């Protein structure tokens, strides 16, 4: 018997069985389906409650040792971790005129229309935003999902300044920016790799970018902007790797 005939016979048998089932059997199947849907909804709600509980227990210290609100925010951004969310919470009132900030317990985040849609994952500053003498013209928050799995997330600010100008100004004030290395394409990078249970700095940029199965790659970057709506540069963080979904809760506790 050919494969196609076998498949047709199986499909016919299934249809015949379904057609011959009694109303009681069909009702039982419907109830079972509803129970499965309710169970999935409960599991989703439990995961959300657990995440909110962890967010409430988050003990992250905001950056407060700089002169102005946005200088504290940019210094926190340079760590590429949850301290940015804590610092935005601390200075939410001062940041709000320029960017919409959503408070979530002890943390907060800057809103963009849609993190998952290119072109809608960024927002222009609605008022003046200055840090270390540099203008912050916008904010971006990008999320790349492939086949339902989070592959990469990037977040940070736009500035009309050049990467060189930003590297000089920020590097003079913030150690993590001072530790960036200039690459051939003109961007400045500080990269860390997750291995042996922690983040470790590396300068082997090309090597790790060529590794598709890296657990986690976290980079602080000053790079030329490729968005004509925001000419100049981007200052921000990017995280990719097979465990990026797990890192999201740790590094971005303000996200749902």
N, C-alpha and C positions, 0 to 999 in steps of 0.2 A: 504494500500500500504506500502511495506517495505521501510526501510530507503535507502537501496541500490538501489531499483527500482526508488525511488524518485530522488536520486542523478543522476542516469543514464538519467532519463527523463529531468532533468534540464540541464545536460551537453549537451544532444542531442539538446535541444531547443536553447542553446547558439550557438552551432556549426551551426545549421540551420540558425539562425539569421545572423551570421557572413557571412555565405556562400551566403546568399541572399542579402547582403548589396550592394548598387551600388558603382561604382568607386568613385563617389563624396563623399559618406558617408565614405568610407574607407580613402579617402584623408583627410576629416575633422577630423577623429579620429587620423590620423597620425599627423596632425598639432597640435591638442590638446595635444598629447603626447609630441611633441617637445616643445610646450609652457611650459608645466609642468617641463620638464627637464631644460629649460632655466631659469625658475623661481627659481628652486633649486640651479642652478649655481650662480645666482645673489645673493641669500640669503647667500650662502657660501662665496662669495666674500665680501659681506657686513660685515659678521662676522669677516673675516680676516682683513678687513680695520679697523673695530672698535678695534680689538685687537692690531693692529699696532699703531693706534692712542693713545690708552691707554698706550702702551709701550713707545711711545714718550713723554707722559706726566708723566711717572713714576719719582717720586722724591725720590730716594733711595740713602742714603749716603753710599759711600764705606768705608770700614775699612782701615785706613791709619796710625794708631798709633803704629804699630809693626815694628820690625827691618827690616825684609826682605819681599819680595813679597809673598812667600808662607805662611809665618806666618800671614800676613794680610788675605790671602785667607782662611786659616784654622780657624782663629778667626771669620771670616764672616760665614763660614760653621756652626759654633756652634750655630748661631741664627736660623738656619733652615728657612730662609726667603729670600727675594729678595736682601738682602745686599750682598750675595755671587755673584749674577749676576753683581751687580754694582762694586764690588771689582775686579772681573775678568776683567771687562772692563777697570778699572783703571790700572791694572797691566798686561794687555794682552801681551805686548811686552816681559815682563820678564817670563811669564808663557809659551809662545809659544814654546821655545826650547823643553820643556818636553811634552806638550800637545797641540793639535790643538784647537785653540780658535776661535769661530765665533762671530763676533761683530754684534749686533742688536740694533742700536740707542745707548741709554745710558747704555745698559746692554750687557752682553756677556755670552757665555756658552762654556764648554769643550765638544768637539764632541766625540761620540762613534759611532761605525758602525750602530747599530740599537737598540734603547731603548726598543723595544717590543720583541726582540728575545733573550732568554737566551743563554749565550755564546758570543753573539755579543754586549751585553750591557755594555761592559767594555773595557778598553784600557790600555796598559802598558805605563809607562813613557818612552819617547824616550831620555831623558837626566836626569841629576841629579836634584832631587827636594827634598829640605830639609826644615823642619819647626820645630823649637824648638829642634833641634838636632835629629829629627826623619826623617827617609827616607819615602818618598811617592812613592810607587812602581807602582801605577796605579790609575785609576779613574773608577767608575761605575755609571751608570745612568739607573735605571730599571723602567719599567712601566708595571703594570699588568692590562690588560683589559679583562673583562668577559662579554660576550653577548653585546659587543659594548660599555660597560660602564667602565670608568676608576675606578679601585678599590683601587690601591695602587701605590705610586711612592717612590723610594728610590734613594739616590745619595750621593756620597762621595768618599773618597780615601782609597786605600789599603796601608798597611805598613807591613814590615817584623817583626816589633816589636810585643811583646805580648800585650794583652789588659791592663795588669797591668802596663807595662812600659809606654804605651801611656797615661793611666789615670794619672799616676804620673807626666809625663812631661807636658802634656797639662793642667792638673788641676792646676799646679803651675803657669800657665801663663794666663789662660782664665777662667773667672768666670763660664760660662755655663758648662764647662767640670768639674770644681770643684764641681758643684751641681749634678753631676751624682751619682747614687746609684748602688752599686755592687749587681748583682742578683746571685742566686744559680748556674746558668749555666755559670758563669764567665764573663758575659758581664756587661757593665756599661751603665746605662740608665737615661736619663732625659726626662720625659714624660709630655706633655700638652694635655688637652682635650678642644675642642671647645664647649663652651656652654655660654648662656647668652650674645651672640654677641661677644665673645672674647676668647682668649686662656688662660687657667688657668692650672698652674702646679699641678700635682698629683703624689703621690707615690703608688697609688692603681693599680699597673701594671696589675696583674692577673685579677682583677675585670673588668677593661675596655677592656682588650684583649678578654674577654668573652662576650662582648656586640656587637652583629652583626649590630645593628642599630645606633651606635655612629655616630654623625655628623662629627666629625673630631678627629683624634688621631695623634699627631705629636711627634716624639721621636728623640732625639739626642742619638746616640748609639756608643759605642766602643765595638766591638764583635769579636770573633774568626772568621777568614775567612774560608769558606767552599769550596773555589775554589782552587784546587791544583795548578793552574797556578799563584796564588797569595797567597802563604803561609804567615801566620802571622795574621793580623787583618784587620778589616774594621773600618773606622772612618766616620760616616755619619749621614744622616737624613732619616726618613721614615714618610710618611703621608698616612693614610688610612681613610675610612669613607664614608658615603653616600654623602657627599658634596666635596669629594676630587677633582672632576673636576673643581668646582668653585675655590677651593683653589689653583689650579695649576696656574691660571693667576696671583694670588696675590703673591704666594711664589716663582714661577718660571717664571718670565716675559720673560725670554729668550727663552722659548719653544714656538713652533708654535701650 
